């Protein structure tokens, strides 16, 4: 109990990351200074965007420094507080990443009410994942009743929420995912109008044309690459394309070529925009109750894929790129205490 | 005087259009019906976008029908009126295209005041060309003081207006054009901060990096292709990219491949949008006086390249793709009478 364990980046992955890019490291338990608390990690979030930060390339977030802990969203319980506003036992969400314990500035924490919903949802549907789906779809995609929304990575954490919110807004929703069982879940459990398996469709473009007889008004892009090329060939006038992720490209060793898409945007006077959920921080307080309300009314379901044990964190992260996970991928590190 | 002459499309060009794709055709002079006027063409506009309408591919405008006159913007003088609101001798702008005479519904016409500015400007800086630059730059590009704006096709009709409006808004402006004499004009006459020759620069990307030491905030894209790939590699966070044209691609026989752009948009939370000036029709009345004011104050200059004679219309159109024209390309068909 006096030792912290964390996972650090030891070298920048080339292509697909592997366990040799990371190392487990022990160090003394940190001591919270004034305005900080010591948290014990309950859940760790592993997300595709972290792959980007493992590279040295310039992007919206700084590259992870070599030798430092992998940062990202986590949920924890306060063990010791050096801030009178926060007390032992409180559940908090923060950005201390892949470690068993952390001393965190209370300014960086968000309080979680464990009676409202399972605390793990603060990393998923009631956290960055749900907010990413909410703002990308509603602020950029702006689906209208009767329009057609296509979402790639549809069985991923963000994708499945995107599709359900688009249904709530009255759109026809077509998902693209990598297995028939995922697609069954999307259509039978989540109410997607159609779902296509990009691995087994011989002609994805033709299948998309069948599934989108009125063209594509909104394409919520989680994957990039050839799947996106096919969707972009079916745009309607004034289509909107929120770019949320490009997971198909993250592990390529060389930049990938494809058809230039500017002509499709020009012909259809379409809008494409990359976004980052942090841009909407001032509106989180409005969005979270709306998401929670949809969960309570049964209109919004979520799926979590929880791996048990801090020692399995790297494997859980690497699994994101195999396309096998359904919904939000989390690692459970320790039990909440009453 | 009792015969009209027009240019019709006889086959859809494959790759670069040629004179064999068109035919001159004579027909009796049309007789204006109630609500119409007979106009004699003074100036014809030839524009790169017309290449797109010569193909059968779905786009924002219908393909030109085979055997029909090439439609587009023209200026004319009324010879005969069957609408009491319009009288003989009035100067009008409309969309009757490549013909010497036309019977035009007065609802489709805009009155031109020949005392305000040369009537040819109603097809250029005080017409669709100027309005395209104005709305694409200001509504999508939104240049801020001190930002860097790059414009491709910078010595073209739209590009040179874009650059000057960006200067009026206090931005650093870098143009890309195809000859040193054009670039001299841009920097010495129009006040561009820098201009690069894409034909002679050995490494355009490196030259752009030198010319844009603070990165690129707005890229007004008239050309597409490899020039655009280079600019897009230098985007700043929250960059905006109005897609106005893709002239580098219009005459390709096969779709062109290049680096996928979505990653650059995602990394920089950038916005890319194709647009069509017609989307802003309700605001033309606000924009035209502002453009005219800038001309009067000397802040906005324009260049016209006027070819004389209806018989040279096809040649003037084909010349657009050689990259030799500076500013707006017009054909003078007949003299205005007092």
Interface residues (C-beta under 8 A of the other chain):
Chain A: X52 X57 X58 X59 X60 X221 X224 X225 X228 X237 X243 X244 X245 X246 X249 X255 X256 X257 X258 X259 X260 X261 X262 X263 X264 X265 X266 X267 X268 X269 X270 X271 X272 X273 X274 X275 X276 X279
Chain B: X52 X57 X58 X59 X60 X221 X224 X225 X228 X237 X243 X244 X245 X246 X249 X255 X256 X257 X258 X259 X260 X261 X262 X263 X265 X266 X267 X268 X269 X270 X271 X272 X273 X274 X275 X276 X279
